[in-house]
Structures are given as C-alpha cells and as structure tokens.
Amino acid sequence: MNKIHGGNIYEIAQRLSLDPNKIIDFSTSINPLGVSKKAEKKIKESFSAILRYPDTDCSELTRALAQFHGLADDQILAGAGSTEFIYAIARVLKIQRALVVTPAFSEYENALESCAATAGCNVDYFETREEDGFELNVGDLLFTLTRGYDALYLCNPNNPTGILTEREELKKILAQAEREEVSFILDESFIDFEEEESLKKEAATSSRLILLRSLTKFFALPGLRVGYMISNPEVIEKFRQKKEPWSVNALAQIAAVESLRDAGYRSRTNKFIQQEREHLIHDLRSIPGLIPYPGAANYLLVQLHPSLNLTAAELREKLILRGILIRDCNSFHHIGPYFFRIAVRSRKENRLFLKALRQVWQETLEKI
C-alpha cells in the first residue's frame, strides 16, 4: 500500500538531524493565516471540555455545518477527517470494482486494499493526462462508467494537480453514475476555495452521490482531525449505524463550530489565497524550466522540464537542506518524476522558497 503523504516533517527532520521548527513545510496545504482567532479563543475558554466525553453525535457541529451549507442535519455526518469516511466507504459499501480518476489521493486505493469487505477488489484507473493539462475528459469518463463499476472516486479540485472540473460537467458524471448504478465518491476536500462549484445540493438528494469534505485545509485544523460526509438521509443513516463512537474529540468540535461561524476569517482566507497564488504562479513562470499549473486551491502543481536533468525527488532533497520541504508527486499514479506540489503560504515564506529554488536552479544550470 502507498503510505507516502505530505506533512512527514518529523521523519525528514530526524533523518537529516534538522530542527523541525526550522523547516518551512510546503508539502501540506494548510491555510497560511492559521486557525481562526475566534476558534483559538474559544478553544482556550473551553479547555475543560477534555474532562468530558465528546458528543458522539456531534450535534452542535452538525447543526453548524447544515446552516453553513443550507442543508438539513440528516444530510451530514461528521467524523475525524475525511479519511475516516474513505475507509468507512470501502467497509460499508463493500466495493468490488472501483474506478479511480488519477492522479489521486493514495488513501482511496489503500482503503480498498486493506478492508476485509473489499478483499479482491479490482481497481481501475482513468487517467487525466499531462498533454491535456490534466483536465478531465468527461466524455471518455462517461463511456468508461458503462463497464460495470461499483464506485467512482474523483477529487475536485484534483489533488495534486489543483485542476477544477466545473459543476455542470460533474452533474453529467452524476447522471451517468445514477444510470449505471455506480456510487459516486466525490472528494471535495479543497472545494472551499471554489464553493459555488460544489455538488452539495445534489448530494443531499441523489441516490448515488457521496461528498467528502474536510476542515483541515481551509480552516487550518489538521491536528484536530475534523471532516464530514454529505449525502442523502438514507445513506447518512447507514453510515451512522456503522460509525465508531466518539471519533471527533471535544476540542475539535468546538474549533470547527467557531471556524464555520467566522465569516471574516473565511473572506480573508479566500482573498489572501487568490492573491498569493497569482504572485506565486507569476514568480515560478519567471524561472526557466519550471511549468506551474493554474490550480484552483491553495496549492500548485509544478513541472520540471526534463532538460534541467533534475527530478522532483532530487529537488526535494536539495531544498530540504535549505529548510524547505516540498511534495514530490512521483508516488501519485500516472504523474512521473518531474512534478512537485507546493502549498500557497505567506508572502515571506513564498519568497524564501523562491530564493532557495533559484539557488538550486543556478547550481543545476552550472552542471548542465
């Protein structure tokens, strides 16, 4: 199973005898503004909540999520990050033949391989291609869905490419999934930056659509593990009956509720990410041999031109020694050795990254 992820900063620091606090982590895409100040204040005020068991139904959080999205409470199920549901889906739906749109988050496949209920599961891949700018060919995917699958996995915006498939195209995929009786697992962990493109309204009524959402990236809560599922009430109840109790700790629920209610924080985040992403793309394009893709989330996929004679893995090792950690994307299916992903961070941190990158680029040119 592929267990390579971003955010392994402690393993890197230990291997190279570095101080993890002195490494700027561009490998994970967490809001550079940090936690909502209102959420931070509420956590401190509510610290005594750790003396009690958390609400196993996440009642207040579910209400806050329903209000935030304009949905009913019974269309939402909260959990310990969206990854909890990735594994629950394999177990509950007993998937035997799956189609995964690649490149993709490795945990979709890991869940299918590790679950007893999906033993012997066949996993096929539908590739988005470099020559198409990693845009999804919807027509070809619709045809592929006629081949007898139990489930389709698709991340939108895609991780790691950042490419967004528009809502109207997704609705065509959903219609085909319903016709073919295929469960459509749509991972919207990064859709907060393009909320209007979400299929949350359709998920609340569709018999086949399951949305996975996360508060990790946009709301900067990776250490508290909060995510949720959106689907129709029957599907939600089916998963609720199979769910482990107390999976979302008390402070996580409190932080999530306050974060959702902080409209100012959400507005600042969207504005900040849009501005810094454009700055970062512009600066990356100024370095010969680097090809940044126009992502729709808080990270960018960047391609190294093969003429540089430098792989993403080699670049990663050179940057680590300069206190910068990037995500080598070679572990993603069908993406190759010349791609890396970087988070959009603060202007200061982005400049430090670019400075280090230019130093490596200059050293590389001198060797060519």
ZITASUL-V626783 format. One record per run of one state. SS is the DSSP state (a for helix, b for strand, c for the rest). FROM is the first residue (numbers start at 1). TO is the last residue. Records with the same first field share a line. If there is no record, write none. Layout:
SS = FROM-TO + FROM-TO
This chain:
c = 1-8 + 17-19 + 23-23 + 26-36 + 46-46 + 52-58 + 70-72 + 80-81 + 94-96 + 103-106 + 115-115 + 119-121 + 128-129 + 133-137 + 148-150 + 156-166 + 181-182 + 188-190 + 198-199 + 204-208 + 215-226 + 231-232 + 243-249 + 262-262 + 286-289 + 293-298 + 305-305 + 309-311 + 321-323 + 326-326 + 332-338 + 344-346 + 368-368
a = 9-16 + 20-22 + 37-45 + 47-51 + 59-69 + 73-75 + 82-93 + 107-114 + 116-118 + 130-132 + 138-147 + 167-180 + 191-197 + 200-203 + 233-242 + 250-261 + 263-285 + 306-308 + 312-320 + 329-331 + 347-367
b = 24-25 + 76-79 + 97-102 + 122-127 + 151-155 + 183-187 + 209-214 + 227-230 + 290-292 + 299-304 + 324-325 + 327-328 + 339-343
